[in-house]
Every structure is written in structure tokens, then in C-alpha cells.
Amino acid sequence: MQVFATRPVRSPAAIDTGVKMLTKLHADGIPPAHALRIARCLREFIIGHALAIAMTKPGAERRSRKPRPDSPDYNLLAEAADTTTLDDHFEPGLTAILHGFQHSAD
């Protein structure tokens, strides 16, 4: 995982994917520099999310310091953690990013 997280991907397939993304965005009227900003933001959001899930899931229950519901230290953060999952913010976050870029292009 560390190699993946610390080395840029510059393979022919990665470059081809980047060109295709920018070409599609450019076809929708988005200038290349702005399209690259969108692509970078999406890439970093997706990779960051994948790394967070990969690093958190294995052994998370053992490492958790979250107070139990019957503890006097139980707080709003612990309550929120009990009612959410590790990945339930991905889709709303992605939607917010895409809507933000849509409005920033105006």
C-alpha cells in the first residue's frame, strides 16, 4: 500500500485515461486546465477514500478508542460514528465535488 500511495502513476494506460478524461470534459466546453483540475480533484478524492478504507477496516474494532454508549464519555462524535459507516460519505462527497466544479465553471 505504501508504494501505491507514494509513487505517481505515469504508465501509458494512466496517461491514456487522463487524455480521455480531459477530451470528454473539453467536449462539454470545459477548458483543458479546468478539466485537469477536476480530474486531479476526483483522483485525489477517490484514492484518498480508498486508502482510508484500506487502512481503517483491518482491525478497526480492536483499535477503536470510541467510548461505549453506556459510558459517561459517550459524546456526539461517538454517536455519529455508531450511526454511520466508513464509506457512506463517498457518494455525497463525490456529488458535492462535481456540483462544486459545475458551479465554478459558470
C-alpha positions as CSV (number, residue, x, y, z in Angstrom):
1,M,0.0,0.0,0.0
2,Q,2.8,2.4,0.8
3,V,4.3,2.2,-2.7
4,F,0.9,2.9,-4.2
5,A,0.4,5.9,-2.0
6,T,3.9,7.4,-2.6
7,R,4.5,6.9,-6.3
8,P,2.8,8.7,-9.1
9,V,1.3,6.6,-11.9
10,R,2.8,7.6,-15.3
11,S,2.1,4.4,-17.2
12,P,0.9,4.6,-20.8
13,A,-2.5,3.4,-19.7
14,A,-2.7,6.1,-17.0
15,I,-1.8,8.8,-19.5
16,D,-4.3,7.5,-22.0
17,T,-7.0,7.6,-19.3
18,G,-6.1,11.2,-18.4
19,V,-6.2,12.2,-22.1
20,K,-9.7,10.6,-22.5
21,M,-11.0,12.3,-19.3
22,L,-9.8,15.7,-20.5
23,T,-11.1,15.1,-24.0
24,K,-14.6,14.3,-22.7
25,L,-14.6,17.3,-20.4
26,H,-13.3,19.5,-23.2
27,A,-16.1,18.3,-25.5
28,D,-18.5,19.6,-22.9
29,G,-16.9,23.0,-23.1
30,I,-14.5,22.8,-20.2
31,P,-11.1,24.3,-20.9
32,P,-8.2,21.9,-20.6
33,A,-6.7,23.5,-17.5
34,H,-10.0,23.4,-15.6
35,A,-10.6,19.8,-16.8
36,L,-7.2,18.8,-15.4
37,R,-8.2,20.4,-12.0
38,I,-11.4,18.4,-12.0
39,A,-9.6,15.2,-12.9
40,R,-6.9,15.8,-10.2
41,C,-9.5,16.5,-7.6
42,L,-11.5,13.4,-8.4
43,R,-8.4,11.3,-8.5
44,E,-7.2,12.5,-5.1
45,F,-10.7,12.1,-3.5
46,I,-11.0,8.6,-4.8
47,I,-7.5,7.5,-4.0
48,G,-7.7,9.1,-0.6
49,H,-11.0,7.4,0.1
50,A,-9.6,4.0,-1.0
51,L,-6.6,4.4,1.2
52,A,-8.7,5.5,4.2
53,I,-10.9,2.4,3.9
54,A,-7.9,0.1,3.3
55,M,-6.1,1.4,6.4
56,T,-9.1,1.6,8.7
57,K,-11.0,-1.7,8.1
58,P,-8.5,-4.3,9.2
59,G,-8.6,-4.4,13.0
60,A,-10.6,-1.2,13.4
61,E,-12.7,-2.7,16.2
62,R,-9.6,-3.6,18.2
63,R,-8.0,-0.2,17.8
64,S,-11.1,1.9,18.4
65,R,-11.0,4.2,21.4
66,K,-14.6,5.3,20.9
67,P,-16.4,5.3,24.2
68,R,-19.3,2.8,24.6
69,P,-22.9,4.1,24.7
70,D,-23.2,3.3,28.4
71,S,-20.0,5.3,29.2
72,P,-20.2,8.9,30.6
73,D,-17.7,9.8,28.0
74,Y,-20.0,8.9,25.1
75,N,-20.3,12.0,23.0
76,L,-21.7,13.3,19.7
77,L,-18.7,12.1,17.7
78,A,-19.1,8.6,19.1
79,E,-22.8,8.7,18.5
80,A,-22.3,9.8,14.9
81,A,-19.7,7.0,14.4
82,D,-22.2,4.5,15.7
83,T,-24.8,5.6,13.1
84,T,-22.5,5.8,10.0
85,T,-20.3,3.5,8.1
86,L,-16.7,4.0,6.8
87,D,-17.9,4.6,3.3
88,D,-21.3,6.2,3.5
89,H,-19.9,9.6,2.8
90,F,-18.3,8.7,-0.6
91,E,-21.3,9.3,-2.8
92,P,-22.5,12.5,-1.2
93,G,-18.9,13.8,-1.2
94,L,-18.4,13.0,-4.9
95,T,-21.7,14.6,-5.7
96,A,-20.7,17.7,-3.8
97,I,-17.4,17.9,-5.6
98,L,-19.0,17.5,-9.0
99,H,-21.6,20.1,-8.3
100,G,-19.0,22.4,-7.0
101,F,-17.0,22.2,-10.2
102,Q,-20.2,22.6,-12.2
103,H,-20.8,25.9,-10.5
104,S,-17.2,27.1,-10.6
105,A,-17.2,26.8,-14.4
106,D,-20.0,29.4,-14.7
